[in-house]
């Protein structure tokens, strides 16, 4: 009974055929293109950068720069007291650095720390 809201510009939205395929498996996906449509108090936000490599036209990227940014103000408006904020890292400008100190922002504590152990394991496997 989980619902995922996919916030992205129209040009990067998941195709409708994929939405239908996931729906057939019982996963409810809702495409949104504005921060205003984010449901208040969601359990978690997984935020990523706008990937320039997905664009053929550099002007399109420039129009989106700074469009989707997690800010303390957005968190106050749409985040819940227990909303977890994740990011795959590295980041560009999609999370305001003021959010880093928010206790709900787990990307630096968990993902960087876990990445450390993952790199250790990979080095061990590669070097024998």
C-alpha positions in Angstrom: 0.0 0.0 0.0 2.9 2.4 -0.6 2.6 5.3 -2.9 5.7 6.9 -4.6 5.5 10.4 -5.9 8.0 11.0 -8.7 9.0 14.7 -8.8 10.7 15.5 -12.1 10.4 17.9 -15.1 8.1 16.5 -17.8 11.1 15.7 -20.0 12.5 13.3 -17.4 9.3 11.7 -16.1 9.0 7.9 -16.1 7.1 6.9 -19.3 3.4 6.0 -18.8 4.1 2.4 -20.0 6.5 1.9 -17.1 4.0 3.5 -14.6 1.4 0.9 -15.9 3.9 -2.0 -15.6 4.6 -1.1 -11.9 0.9 -0.6 -11.3 0.3 -4.1 -12.5 2.7 -5.3 -9.8 0.8 -3.3 -7.2 3.0 -0.3 -6.9 1.3 3.0 -7.0 3.4 5.8 -8.7 2.2 9.3 -9.1 4.1 11.7 -11.4 4.4 15.3 -10.1 6.3 18.2 -11.6 6.0 20.8 -8.8 7.2 20.9 -5.2 3.7 22.2 -4.4 2.4 18.7 -5.3 4.7 16.9 -2.7 2.4 15.4 -0.1 3.1 16.9 3.3 4.7 14.6 5.9 6.0 11.9 3.5 8.0 9.1 5.1 11.1 9.8 3.0 12.5 11.9 0.2 15.0 10.4 -2.1 16.4 13.5 -4.0 18.8 13.4 -6.9 20.4 15.9 -9.2 19.1 16.8 -12.7 21.4 14.7 -14.8 22.9 16.7 -17.6 23.9 13.6 -19.4 20.2 12.9 -20.1 19.8 16.0 -22.2 20.8 16.6 -25.8 20.3 20.4 -25.6 22.4 22.3 -23.0 19.9 25.2 -22.9 17.2 22.8 -21.5 19.6 22.0 -18.6 20.2 25.7 -17.9 16.4 26.3 -17.6 16.1 23.6 -14.9 19.2 24.6 -12.9 18.0 25.4 -9.4 14.4 24.3 -10.2 14.2 21.4 -7.7 16.1 22.2 -4.5 15.6 20.9 -1.0 15.7 24.0 1.2 14.9 24.4 4.9 11.8 26.3 3.8 10.6 23.4 1.7 11.3 21.0 4.6 9.3 23.3 6.9 6.4 23.4 4.4 6.3 19.8 3.2 8.5 17.7 5.4 7.2 15.8 8.4 9.0 15.6 11.8 10.2 12.1 10.8 10.7 12.5 7.1 14.0 10.9 6.1 16.0 12.7 3.4 18.3 10.6 1.2 20.6 11.4 -1.7 22.8 9.1 -3.7 25.7 11.6 -3.8 27.6 13.4 -5.2 25.4 16.4 -5.3 25.5 19.6 -7.3 23.0 22.2 -6.2 19.9 20.2 -5.5 20.2 20.3 -1.7 20.8 23.6 0.1 23.8 23.1 2.4 21.8 24.4 5.3 19.8 21.1 5.1 22.9 19.1 6.0 22.6 19.9 9.6 18.9 18.9 9.7 18.6 15.6 11.7 16.3 14.2 9.0 19.1 14.5 6.4 20.7 11.1 6.5 22.7 11.2 3.3 26.0 12.3 4.8 25.8 10.1 7.9 24.5 6.9 6.3 25.5 6.9 2.7 29.0 8.2 3.1 29.7 5.9 6.1 28.3 2.9 4.3 30.2 3.8 1.2 33.4 3.6 3.2 32.8 0.0 4.2 31.7 -0.9 0.7 34.9 0.5 -0.8 36.9 -1.5 1.8 35.1 -4.7 0.8 35.6 -4.0 -2.9 39.4 -3.3 -2.4 39.7 -6.5 -0.4 38.0 -8.5 -3.2 40.1 -6.9 -5.9 43.4 -7.1 -4.1 42.8 -10.5 -2.7 
